[in-house]
């Protein structure tokens, strides 16, 4: 199964490979403390409209409905 393959890989190696491919990666916490870190990253990049849409999507998931 796919998840078994991923569990064998080192997270830092995955992040390095994805970064080289142009993706931004960040480690989130299982407690949800960093749930808006992607929004913060988008704002830091000047992507205000995209950050706003991402924030609304996150809130919608938390509420269990689309906004």
PDB file of N, H, CA, C and O in Angstrom:
ATOM      1  N   UNK A   1       0.831  -1.188   0.000  1.00  0.00           N
ATOM      2  CA  UNK A   1       0.000   0.000   0.000  1.00  0.00           C
ATOM      3  C   UNK A   1       0.873   1.249   0.000  1.00  0.00           C
ATOM      4  O   UNK A   1       2.023   1.211   0.439  1.00  0.00           O
ATOM      5  N   UNK A   2       0.335   2.332  -0.483  1.00  0.00           N
ATOM      6  H   UNK A   2      -0.599   2.363  -0.840  1.00  0.00           H
ATOM      7  CA  UNK A   2       1.087   3.573  -0.611  1.00  0.00           C
ATOM      8  C   UNK A   2       1.573   4.093   0.734  1.00  0.00           C
ATOM      9  O   UNK A   2       2.727   4.502   0.854  1.00  0.00           O
ATOM     10  N   UNK A   3       0.714   4.085   1.743  1.00  0.00           N
ATOM     11  H   UNK A   3      -0.224   3.752   1.645  1.00  0.00           H
ATOM     12  CA  UNK A   3       1.116   4.653   3.028  1.00  0.00           C
ATOM     13  C   UNK A   3       2.285   3.891   3.634  1.00  0.00           C
ATOM     14  O   UNK A   3       3.091   4.487   4.349  1.00  0.00           O
ATOM     15  N   UNK A   4       2.405   2.591   3.372  1.00  0.00           N
ATOM     16  H   UNK A   4       1.750   2.106   2.791  1.00  0.00           H
ATOM     17  CA  UNK A   4       3.539   1.822   3.873  1.00  0.00           C
ATOM     18  C   UNK A   4       4.837   2.306   3.245  1.00  0.00           C
ATOM     19  O   UNK A   4       5.861   2.386   3.922  1.00  0.00           O
ATOM     20  N   UNK A   5       4.804   2.628   1.967  1.00  0.00           N
ATOM     21  H   UNK A   5       3.972   2.564   1.417  1.00  0.00           H
ATOM     22  CA  UNK A   5       5.990   3.126   1.275  1.00  0.00           C
ATOM     23  C   UNK A   5       6.397   4.481   1.850  1.00  0.00           C
ATOM     24  O   UNK A   5       7.579   4.724   2.093  1.00  0.00           O
ATOM     25  N   UNK A   6       5.432   5.350   2.065  1.00  0.00           N
ATOM     26  H   UNK A   6       4.472   5.152   1.867  1.00  0.00           H
ATOM     27  CA  UNK A   6       5.734   6.682   2.582  1.00  0.00           C
ATOM     28  C   UNK A   6       6.283   6.635   4.000  1.00  0.00           C
ATOM     29  O   UNK A   6       7.128   7.453   4.364  1.00  0.00           O
ATOM     30  N   UNK A   7       5.813   5.686   4.807  1.00  0.00           N
ATOM     31  H   UNK A   7       5.126   5.022   4.512  1.00  0.00           H
ATOM     32  CA  UNK A   7       6.292   5.580   6.178  1.00  0.00           C
ATOM     33  C   UNK A   7       7.765   5.207   6.234  1.00  0.00           C
ATOM     34  O   UNK A   7       8.440   5.491   7.223  1.00  0.00           O
ATOM     35  N   UNK A   8       8.270   4.574   5.180  1.00  0.00           N
ATOM     36  H   UNK A   8       7.722   4.343   4.376  1.00  0.00           H
ATOM     37  CA  UNK A   8       9.671   4.168   5.141  1.00  0.00           C
ATOM     38  C   UNK A   8      10.593   5.326   4.768  1.00  0.00           C
ATOM     39  O   UNK A   8      11.807   5.224   4.948  1.00  0.00           O
ATOM     40  N   UNK A   9      10.046   6.413   4.257  1.00  0.00           N
ATOM     41  H   UNK A   9       9.060   6.495   4.110  1.00  0.00           H
ATOM     42  CA  UNK A   9      10.845   7.550   3.814  1.00  0.00           C
ATOM     43  C   UNK A   9      11.015   8.558   4.945  1.00  0.00           C
ATOM     44  O   UNK A   9      10.135   8.715   5.791  1.00  0.00           O
ATOM     45  N   UNK A  10      12.149   9.233   4.947  1.00  0.00           N
ATOM     46  H   UNK A  10      12.864   9.106   4.260  1.00  0.00           H
ATOM     47  CA  UNK A  10      12.432  10.270   5.925  1.00  0.00           C
ATOM     48  C   UNK A  10      11.715  11.560   5.515  1.00  0.00           C
ATOM     49  O   UNK A  10      11.815  11.984   4.364  1.00  0.00           O
ATOM     50  N   UNK A  11      11.006  12.174   6.433  1.00  0.00           N
ATOM     51  H   UNK A  11      10.924  11.830   7.369  1.00  0.00           H
ATOM     52  CA  UNK A  11      10.247  13.394   6.134  1.00  0.00           C
ATOM     53  C   UNK A  11      11.134  14.500   5.584  1.00  0.00           C
ATOM     54  O   UNK A  11      10.745  15.204   4.652  1.00  0.00           O
ATOM     55  N   UNK A  12      12.317  14.658   6.152  1.00  0.00           N
ATOM     56  H   UNK A  12      12.634  14.086   6.909  1.00  0.00           H
ATOM     57  CA  UNK A  12      13.216  15.713   5.682  1.00  0.00           C
ATOM     58  C   UNK A  12      13.648  15.475   4.242  1.00  0.00           C
ATOM     59  O   UNK A  12      13.810  16.427   3.479  1.00  0.00           O
ATOM     60  N   UNK A  13      13.838  14.207   3.863  1.00  0.00           N
ATOM     61  H   UNK A  13      13.706  13.434   4.483  1.00  0.00           H
ATOM     62  CA  UNK A  13      14.195  13.888   2.475  1.00  0.00           C
ATOM     63  C   UNK A  13      13.051  14.224   1.528  1.00  0.00           C
ATOM     64  O   UNK A  13      13.274  14.754   0.440  1.00  0.00           O
ATOM     65  N   UNK A  14      11.829  13.915   1.942  1.00  0.00           N
ATOM     66  H   UNK A  14      11.648  13.484   2.826  1.00  0.00           H
ATOM     67  CA  UNK A  14      10.656  14.222   1.119  1.00  0.00           C
ATOM     68  C   UNK A  14      10.540  15.735   0.927  1.00  0.00           C
ATOM     69  O   UNK A  14      10.300  16.207  -0.184  1.00  0.00           O
ATOM     70  N   UNK A  15      10.711  16.489   2.012  1.00  0.00           N
ATOM     71  H   UNK A  15      10.906  16.105   2.914  1.00  0.00           H
ATOM     72  CA  UNK A  15      10.623  17.944   1.944  1.00  0.00           C
ATOM     73  C   UNK A  15      11.697  18.501   1.020  1.00  0.00           C
ATOM     74  O   UNK A  15      11.431  19.409   0.233  1.00  0.00           O
ATOM     75  N   UNK A  16      12.908  17.961   1.113  1.00  0.00           N
ATOM     76  H   UNK A  16      13.124  17.223   1.752  1.00  0.00           H
ATOM     77  CA  UNK A  16      13.999  18.431   0.251  1.00  0.00           C
ATOM     78  C   UNK A  16      13.688  18.191  -1.225  1.00  0.00           C
ATOM     79  O   UNK A  16      13.888  19.077  -2.056  1.00  0.00           O
ATOM     80  N   UNK A  17      13.200  16.995  -1.548  1.00  0.00           N
ATOM     81  H   UNK A  17      13.037  16.275  -0.873  1.00  0.00           H
ATOM     82  CA  UNK A  17      12.869  16.667  -2.937  1.00  0.00           C
ATOM     83  C   UNK A  17      11.746  17.566  -3.444  1.00  0.00           C
ATOM     84  O   UNK A  17      11.829  18.100  -4.549  1.00  0.00           O
ATOM     85  N   UNK A  18      10.702  17.733  -2.645  1.00  0.00           N
ATOM     86  H   UNK A  18      10.635  17.299  -1.746  1.00  0.00           H
ATOM     87  CA  UNK A  18       9.574  18.555  -3.073  1.00  0.00           C
ATOM     88  C   UNK A  18       9.991  20.020  -3.221  1.00  0.00           C
ATOM     89  O   UNK A  18       9.519  20.706  -4.128  1.00  0.00           O
ATOM     90  N   UNK A  19      10.862  20.501  -2.348  1.00  0.00           N
ATOM     91  H   UNK A  19      11.245  19.944  -1.611  1.00  0.00           H
ATOM     92  CA  UNK A  19      11.350  21.877  -2.459  1.00  0.00           C
ATOM     93  C   UNK A  19      12.127  22.072  -3.752  1.00  0.00           C
ATOM     94  O   UNK A  19      12.006  23.111  -4.401  1.00  0.00           O
ATOM     95  N   UNK A  20      12.923  21.077  -4.129  1.00  0.00           N
ATOM     96  H   UNK A  20      13.021  20.233  -3.602  1.00  0.00           H
ATOM     97  CA  UNK A  20      13.677  21.153  -5.381  1.00  0.00           C
ATOM     98  C   UNK A  20      12.744  21.175  -6.587  1.00  0.00           C
ATOM     99  O   UNK A  20      13.102  21.693  -7.645  1.00  0.00           O
ATOM    100  N   UNK A  21      11.551  20.614  -6.425  1.00  0.00           N
ATOM    101  H   UNK A  21      11.261  20.193  -5.566  1.00  0.00           H
ATOM    102  CA  UNK A  21      10.565  20.597  -7.511  1.00  0.00           C
ATOM    103  C   UNK A  21       9.701  21.852  -7.518  1.00  0.00           C
ATOM    104  O   UNK A  21       8.801  21.984  -8.347  1.00  0.00           O
ATOM    105  N   UNK A  22       9.971  22.772  -6.596  1.00  0.00           N
ATOM    106  H   UNK A  22      10.701  22.664  -5.922  1.00  0.00           H
ATOM    107  CA  UNK A  22       9.257  24.041  -6.588  1.00  0.00           C
ATOM    108  C   UNK A  22       8.107  24.133  -5.608  1.00  0.00           C
ATOM    109  O   UNK A  22       7.369  25.118  -5.618  1.00  0.00           O
ATOM    110  N   UNK A  23       7.936  23.126  -4.759  1.00  0.00           N
ATOM    111  H   UNK A  23       8.536  22.326  -4.751  1.00  0.00           H
ATOM    112  CA  UNK A  23       6.861  23.150  -3.783  1.00  0.00           C
ATOM    113  C   UNK A  23       7.352  23.738  -2.470  1.00  0.00           C
ATOM    114  O   UNK A  23       8.533  23.630  -2.140  1.00  0.00           O
ATOM    115  N   UNK A  24       6.456  24.353  -1.727  1.00  0.00           N
ATOM    116  H   UNK A  24       5.497  24.441  -1.995  1.00  0.00           H
ATOM    117  CA  UNK A  24       6.769  24.809  -0.383  1.00  0.00           C
ATOM    118  C   UNK A  24       6.209  23.789   0.584  1.00  0.00           C
ATOM    119  O   UNK A  24       5.030  23.440   0.529  1.00  0.00           O
ATOM    120  N   UNK A  25       7.050  23.325   1.452  1.00  0.00           N
ATOM    121  H   UNK A  25       8.008  23.609   1.497  1.00  0.00           H
ATOM    122  CA  UNK A  25       6.634  22.302   2.406  1.00  0.00           C
ATOM    123  C   UNK A  25       6.840  22.820   3.820  1.00  0.00           C
ATOM    124  O   UNK A  25       7.802  23.537   4.095  1.00  0.00           O
ATOM    125  N   UNK A  26       5.944  22.457   4.702  1.00  0.00           N
ATOM    126  H   UNK A  26       5.162  21.875   4.479  1.00  0.00           H
ATOM    127  CA  UNK A  26       6.093  22.792   6.104  1.00  0.00           C
ATOM    128  C   UNK A  26       5.537  21.648   6.916  1.00  0.00           C
ATOM    129  O   UNK A  26       4.640  20.930   6.476  1.00  0.00           O
ATOM    130  N   UNK A  27       6.077  21.489   8.100  1.00  0.00           N
ATOM    131  H   UNK A  27       6.805  22.073   8.458  1.00  0.00           H
ATOM    132  CA  UNK A  27       5.618  20.428   8.985  1.00  0.00           C
ATOM    133  C   UNK A  27       4.498  20.984   9.847  1.00  0.00           C
ATOM    134  O   UNK A  27       4.664  22.015  10.499  1.00  0.00           O
ATOM    135  N   UNK A  28       3.380  20.317   9.852  1.00  0.00           N
ATOM    136  H   UNK A  28       3.245  19.479   9.322  1.00  0.00           H
ATOM    137  CA  UNK A  28       2.271  20.705  10.698  1.00  0.00           C
ATOM    138  C   UNK A  28       2.251  19.846  11.939  1.00  0.00           C
ATOM    139  O   UNK A  28       2.919  18.813  11.999  1.00  0.00           O
ATOM    140  N   UNK A  29       1.502  20.259  12.911  1.00  0.00           N
ATOM    141  H   UNK A  29       0.960  21.097  12.862  1.00  0.00           H
ATOM    142  CA  UNK A  29       1.379  19.453  14.115  1.00  0.00           C
ATOM    143  C   UNK A  29       0.069  18.702  14.071  1.00  0.00           C
ATOM    144  O   UNK A  29      -0.895  19.150  13.449  1.00  0.00           O
ATOM    145  N   UNK A  30       0.033  17.577  14.721  1.00  0.00           N
ATOM    146  H   UNK A  30       0.816  17.213  15.226  1.00  0.00           H
ATOM    147  CA  UNK A  30      -1.186  16.774  14.724  1.00  0.00           C
ATOM    148  C   UNK A  30      -2.281  17.429  15.546  1.00  0.00           C
ATOM    149  O   UNK A  30      -3.456  17.094  15.394  1.00  0.00           O
ATOM    150  N   UNK A  31      -1.908  18.362  16.418  1.00  0.00           N
ATOM    151  H   UNK A  31      -0.953  18.634  16.541  1.00  0.00           H
ATOM    152  CA  UNK A  31      -2.907  19.015  17.255  1.00  0.00           C
ATOM    153  C   UNK A  31      -3.618  20.152  16.536  1.00  0.00           C
ATOM    154  O   UNK A  31      -4.588  20.707  17.053  1.00  0.00           O
ATOM    155  N   UNK A  32      -3.140  20.501  15.346  1.00  0.00           N
ATOM    156  H   UNK A  32      -2.352  20.050  14.926  1.00  0.00           H
ATOM    157  CA  UNK A  32      -3.780  21.569  14.595  1.00  0.00           C
ATOM    158  C   UNK A  32      -3.268  22.951  14.929  1.00  0.00           C
ATOM    159  O   UNK A  32      -3.844  23.946  14.488  1.00  0.00           O
ATOM    160  N   UNK A  33      -2.185  23.033  15.708  1.00  0.00           N
ATOM    161  H   UNK A  33      -1.718  22.225  16.066  1.00  0.00           H
ATOM    162  CA  UNK A  33      -1.638  24.331  16.094  1.00  0.00           C
ATOM    163  C   UNK A  33      -1.236  25.169  14.887  1.00  0.00           C
ATOM    164  O   UNK A  33      -1.318  26.396  14.931  1.00  0.00           O
ATOM    165  N   UNK A  34      -0.807  24.526  13.823  1.00  0.00           N
ATOM    166  H   UNK A  34      -0.740  23.529  13.787  1.00  0.00           H
ATOM    167  CA  UNK A  34      -0.303  25.241  12.655  1.00  0.00           C
ATOM    168  C   UNK A  34      -1.273  25.171  11.486  1.00  0.00           C
ATOM    169  O   UNK A  34      -0.850  25.202  10.330  1.00  0.00           O
ATOM    170  N   UNK A  35      -2.545  25.079  11.763  1.00  0.00           N
ATOM    171  H   UNK A  35      -2.889  25.053  12.701  1.00  0.00           H
ATOM    172  CA  UNK A  35      -3.529  24.876  10.711  1.00  0.00           C
ATOM    173  C   UNK A  35      -3.541  26.037   9.713  1.00  0.00           C
ATOM    174  O   UNK A  35      -3.897  25.845   8.551  1.00  0.00           O
ATOM    175  N   UNK A  36      -3.162  27.217  10.146  1.00  0.00           N
ATOM    176  H   UNK A  36      -2.872  27.373  11.091  1.00  0.00           H
ATOM    177  CA  UNK A  36      -3.166  28.376   9.256  1.00  0.00           C
ATOM    178  C   UNK A  36      -1.772  28.756   8.761  1.00  0.00           C
ATOM    179  O   UNK A  36      -1.597  29.837   8.201  1.00  0.00           O
ATOM    180  N   UNK A  37      -0.783  27.893   8.956  1.00  0.00           N
ATOM    181  H   UNK A  37      -0.925  27.014   9.411  1.00  0.00           H
ATOM    182  CA  UNK A  37       0.570  28.229   8.511  1.00  0.00           C
ATOM    183  C   UNK A  37       0.645  28.349   6.996  1.00  0.00           C
ATOM    184  O   UNK A  37       1.442  29.133   6.480  1.00  0.00           O
ATOM    185  N   UNK A  38      -0.173  27.585   6.272  1.00  0.00           N
ATOM    186  H   UNK A  38      -0.821  26.948   6.691  1.00  0.00           H
ATOM    187  CA  UNK A  38      -0.182  27.716   4.812  1.00  0.00           C
ATOM    188  C   UNK A  38      -0.719  29.085   4.405  1.00  0.00           C
ATOM    189  O   UNK A  38      -0.250  29.675   3.432  1.00  0.00           O
ATOM    190  N   UNK A  39      -1.694  29.584   5.145  1.00  0.00           N
ATOM    191  H   UNK A  39      -2.075  29.104   5.936  1.00  0.00           H
ATOM    192  CA  UNK A  39      -2.248  30.915   4.868  1.00  0.00           C
ATOM    193  C   UNK A  39      -1.177  31.975   5.129  1.00  0.00           C
ATOM    194  O   UNK A  39      -1.015  32.911   4.347  1.00  0.00           O
ATOM    195  N   UNK A  40      -0.458  31.819   6.227  1.00  0.00           N
ATOM    196  H   UNK A  40      -0.590  31.059   6.863  1.00  0.00           H
ATOM    197  CA  UNK A  40       0.611  32.765   6.546  1.00  0.00           C
ATOM    198  C   UNK A  40       1.685  32.765   5.458  1.00  0.00           C
ATOM    199  O   UNK A  40       2.191  33.819   5.073  1.00  0.00           O
ATOM    200  N   UNK A  41       2.024  31.575   4.970  1.00  0.00           N
ATOM    201  H   UNK A  41       1.612  30.719   5.283  1.00  0.00           H
ATOM    202  CA  UNK A  41       3.019  31.464   3.901  1.00  0.00           C
ATOM    203  C   UNK A  41       2.550  32.193   2.640  1.00  0.00           C
ATOM    204  O   UNK A  41       3.321  32.919   2.013  1.00  0.00           O
ATOM    205  N   UNK A  42       1.295  31.995   2.279  1.00  0.00           N
ATOM    206  H   UNK A  42       0.669  31.405   2.788  1.00  0.00           H
ATOM    207  CA  UNK A  42       0.754  32.665   1.094  1.00  0.00           C
ATOM    208  C   UNK A  42       0.772  34.181   1.256  1.00  0.00           C
ATOM    209  O   UNK A  42       1.089  34.907   0.314  1.00  0.00           O
ATOM    210  N   UNK A  43       0.432  34.654   2.448  1.00  0.00           N
ATOM    211  H   UNK A  43       0.174  34.064   3.213  1.00  0.00           H
ATOM    212  CA  UNK A  43       0.475  36.097   2.711  1.00  0.00           C
ATOM    213  C   UNK A  43       1.900  36.626   2.608  1.00  0.00           C
ATOM    214  O   UNK A  43       2.132  37.702   2.057  1.00  0.00           O
ATOM    215  N   UNK A  44       2.861  35.859   3.145  1.00  0.00           N
ATOM    216  H   UNK A  44       2.673  34.985   3.592  1.00  0.00           H
ATOM    217  CA  UNK A  44       4.267  36.265   3.055  1.00  0.00           C
ATOM    218  C   UNK A  44       4.724  36.387   1.610  1.00  0.00           C
ATOM    219  O   UNK A  44       5.602  37.189   1.292  1.00  0.00           O
ATOM    220  N   UNK A  45       4.120  35.582   0.735  1.00  0.00           N
ATOM    221  H   UNK A  45       3.406  34.930   0.993  1.00  0.00           H
ATOM    222  CA  UNK A  45       4.469  35.611  -0.693  1.00  0.00           C
ATOM    223  C   UNK A  45       3.674  36.662  -1.461  1.00  0.00           C
ATOM    224  O   UNK A  45       3.847  36.813  -2.671  1.00  0.00           O
ATOM    225  N   UNK A  46       2.801  37.390  -0.761  1.00  0.00           N
ATOM    226  H   UNK A  46       2.661  37.267   0.222  1.00  0.00           H
ATOM    227  CA  UNK A  46       2.020  38.429  -1.409  1.00  0.00           C
ATOM    228  C   UNK A  46       0.779  37.923  -2.122  1.00  0.00           C
ATOM    229  O   UNK A  46       0.175  38.657  -2.903  1.00  0.00           O
ATOM    230  N   UNK A  47       0.394  36.690  -1.868  1.00  0.00           N
ATOM    231  H   UNK A  47       0.885  36.094  -1.233  1.00  0.00           H
ATOM    232  CA  UNK A  47      -0.766  36.084  -2.530  1.00  0.00           C
ATOM    233  C   UNK A  47      -2.002  36.225  -1.639  1.00  0.00           C
ATOM    234  O   UNK A  47      -2.517  35.241  -1.109  1.00  0.00           O
ATOM    235  N   UNK A  48      -2.458  37.451  -1.488  1.00  0.00           N
ATOM    236  H   UNK A  48      -2.039  38.250  -1.919  1.00  0.00           H
ATOM    237  CA  UNK A  48      -3.537  37.765  -0.556  1.00  0.00           C
ATOM    238  C   UNK A  48      -4.840  37.065  -0.933  1.00  0.00           C
ATOM    239  O   UNK A  48      -5.489  36.474  -0.070  1.00  0.00           O
ATOM    240  N   UNK A  49      -5.232  37.121  -2.195  1.00  0.00           N
ATOM    241  H   UNK A  49      -4.705  37.602  -2.896  1.00  0.00           H
ATOM    242  CA  UNK A  49      -6.485  36.485  -2.614  1.00  0.00           C
ATOM    243  C   UNK A  49      -6.431  34.973  -2.427  1.00  0.00           C
ATOM    244  O   UNK A  49      -7.411  34.362  -1.999  1.00  0.00           O
ATOM    245  N   UNK A  50      -5.295  34.373  -2.745  1.00  0.00           N
ATOM    246  H   UNK A  50      -4.500  34.869  -3.094  1.00  0.00           H
ATOM    247  CA  UNK A  50      -5.137  32.932  -2.564  1.00  0.00           C
ATOM    248  C   UNK A  50      -5.169  32.586  -1.083  1.00  0.00           C
ATOM    249  O   UNK A  50      -5.764  31.580  -0.697  1.00  0.00           O
ATOM    250  N   UNK A  51      -4.538  33.406  -0.248  1.00  0.00           N
ATOM    251  H   UNK A  51      -4.054  34.223  -0.562  1.00  0.00           H
ATOM    252  CA  UNK A  51      -4.548  33.189   1.201  1.00  0.00           C
ATOM    253  C   UNK A  51      -5.965  33.282   1.749  1.00  0.00           C
ATOM    254  O   UNK A  51      -6.361  32.495   2.609  1.00  0.00           O
ATOM    255  N   UNK A  52      -6.723  34.245   1.248  1.00  0.00           N
ATOM    256  H   UNK A  52      -6.401  34.884   0.549  1.00  0.00           H
ATOM    257  CA  UNK A  52      -8.110  34.412   1.694  1.00  0.00           C
ATOM    258  C   UNK A  52      -8.937  33.173   1.338  1.00  0.00           C
ATOM    259  O   UNK A  52      -9.716  32.683   2.156  1.00  0.00           O
ATOM    260  N   UNK A  53      -8.765  32.676   0.122  1.00  0.00           N
ATOM    261  H   UNK A  53      -8.133  33.074  -0.543  1.00  0.00           H
ATOM    262  CA  UNK A  53      -9.499  31.481  -0.312  1.00  0.00           C
ATOM    263  C   UNK A  53      -9.091  30.263   0.514  1.00  0.00           C
ATOM    264  O   UNK A  53      -9.938  29.454   0.890  1.00  0.00           O
ATOM    265  N   UNK A  54      -7.792  30.133   0.798  1.00  0.00           N
ATOM    266  H   UNK A  54      -7.103  30.790   0.493  1.00  0.00           H
ATOM    267  CA  UNK A  54      -7.296  29.023   1.613  1.00  0.00           C
ATOM    268  C   UNK A  54      -7.878  29.084   3.025  1.00  0.00           C
ATOM    269  O   UNK A  54      -8.282  28.061   3.578  1.00  0.00           O
ATOM    270  N   UNK A  55      -7.920  30.280   3.605  1.00  0.00           N
ATOM    271  H   UNK A  55      -7.592  31.111   3.157  1.00  0.00           H
ATOM    272  CA  UNK A  55      -8.480  30.449   4.947  1.00  0.00           C
ATOM    273  C   UNK A  55      -9.953  30.057   4.976  1.00  0.00           C
ATOM    274  O   UNK A  55     -10.404  29.390   5.907  1.00  0.00           O
ATOM    275  N   UNK A  56     -10.695  30.468   3.965  1.00  0.00           N
ATOM    276  H   UNK A  56     -10.329  31.010   3.209  1.00  0.00           H
ATOM    277  CA  UNK A  56     -12.114  30.114   3.907  1.00  0.00           C
ATOM    278  C   UNK A  56     -12.303  28.609   3.752  1.00  0.00           C
ATOM    279  O   UNK A  56     -13.228  28.039   4.330  1.00  0.00           O
ATOM    280  N   UNK A  57     -11.432  27.960   2.975  1.00  0.00           N
ATOM    281  H   UNK A  57     -10.680  28.423   2.505  1.00  0.00           H
ATOM    282  CA  UNK A  57     -11.517  26.519   2.804  1.00  0.00           C
ATOM    283  C   UNK A  57     -11.243  25.811   4.136  1.00  0.00           C
ATOM    284  O   UNK A  57     -11.938  24.857   4.487  1.00  0.00           O
ATOM    285  N   UNK A  58     -10.238  26.274   4.871  1.00  0.00           N
ATOM    286  H   UNK A  58      -9.673  27.049   4.586  1.00  0.00           H
ATOM    287  CA  UNK A  58      -9.903  25.669   6.163  1.00  0.00           C
ATOM    288  C   UNK A  58     -11.063  25.827   7.141  1.00  0.00           C
ATOM    289  O   UNK A  58     -11.443  24.871   7.818  1.00  0.00           O
ATOM    290  N   UNK A  59     -11.621  27.025   7.215  1.00  0.00           N
ATOM    291  H   UNK A  59     -11.313  27.801   6.665  1.00  0.00           H
ATOM    292  CA  UNK A  59     -12.758  27.264   8.112  1.00  0.00           C
ATOM    293  C   UNK A  59     -13.946  26.396   7.704  1.00  0.00           C
ATOM    294  O   UNK A  59     -14.636  25.845   8.562  1.00  0.00           O
ATOM    295  N   UNK A  60     -14.184  26.274   6.412  1.00  0.00           N
ATOM    296  H   UNK A  60     -13.623  26.721   5.716  1.00  0.00           H
ATOM    297  CA  UNK A  60     -15.269  25.419   5.930  1.00  0.00           C
ATOM    298  C   UNK A  60     -15.087  23.970   6.340  1.00  0.00           C
ATOM    299  O   UNK A  60     -16.050  23.303   6.717  1.00  0.00           O
ATOM    300  N   UNK A  61     -13.850  23.476   6.268  1.00  0.00           N
ATOM    301  H   UNK A  61     -13.068  24.018   5.962  1.00  0.00           H
ATOM    302  CA  UNK A  61     -13.574  22.098   6.691  1.00  0.00           C
ATOM    303  C   UNK A  61     -13.820  21.927   8.183  1.00  0.00           C
ATOM    304  O   UNK A  61     -14.364  20.911   8.618  1.00  0.00           O
ATOM    305  N   UNK A  62     -13.417  22.929   8.967  1.00  0.00           N
ATOM    306  H   UNK A  62     -12.975  23.754   8.613  1.00  0.00           H
ATOM    307  CA  UNK A  62     -13.626  22.862  10.413  1.00  0.00           C
ATOM    308  C   UNK A  62     -15.113  22.841  10.737  1.00  0.00           C
ATOM    309  O   UNK A  62     -15.553  22.106  11.620  1.00  0.00           O
ATOM    310  N   UNK A  63     -15.885  23.653  10.017  1.00  0.00           N
ATOM    311  H   UNK A  63     -15.528  24.251   9.300  1.00  0.00           H
ATOM    312  CA  UNK A  63     -17.331  23.730  10.255  1.00  0.00           C
ATOM    313  C   UNK A  63     -18.101  22.592   9.593  1.00  0.00           C
ATOM    314  O   UNK A  63     -19.255  22.330   9.933  1.00  0.00           O
ATOM    315  N   UNK A  64     -17.456  21.925   8.652  1.00  0.00           N
ATOM    316  H   UNK A  64     -16.518  22.138   8.376  1.00  0.00           H
ATOM    317  CA  UNK A  64     -18.114  20.820   7.964  1.00  0.00           C
ATOM    318  C   UNK A  64     -19.058  21.254   6.862  1.00  0.00           C
ATOM    319  O   UNK A  64     -19.991  20.527   6.520  1.00  0.00           O
ATOM    320  N   UNK A  65     -18.825  22.438   6.301  1.00  0.00           N
ATOM    321  H   UNK A  65     -18.067  23.028   6.579  1.00  0.00           H
ATOM    322  CA  UNK A  65     -19.654  22.918   5.190  1.00  0.00           C
ATOM    323  C   UNK A  65     -18.878  23.949   4.393  1.00  0.00           C
ATOM    324  O   UNK A  65     -17.933  24.559   4.894  1.00  0.00           O
ATOM    325  N   UNK A  66     -19.286  24.134   3.153  1.00  0.00           N
ATOM    326  H   UNK A  66     -20.054  23.638   2.747  1.00  0.00           H
ATOM    327  CA  UNK A  66     -18.610  25.143   2.338  1.00  0.00           C
ATOM    328  C   UNK A  66     -19.157  26.517   2.686  1.00  0.00           C
ATOM    329  O   UNK A  66     -20.313  26.658   3.084  1.00  0.00           O
ATOM    330  N   UNK A  67     -18.321  27.513   2.533  1.00  0.00           N
ATOM    331  H   UNK A  67     -17.381  27.399   2.210  1.00  0.00           H
ATOM    332  CA  UNK A  67     -18.723  28.877   2.914  1.00  0.00           C
ATOM    333  C   UNK A  67     -18.974  29.729   1.705  1.00  0.00           C
ATOM    334  O   UNK A  67     -19.321  30.903   1.839  1.00  0.00           O
TER     335      UNK A  67
END
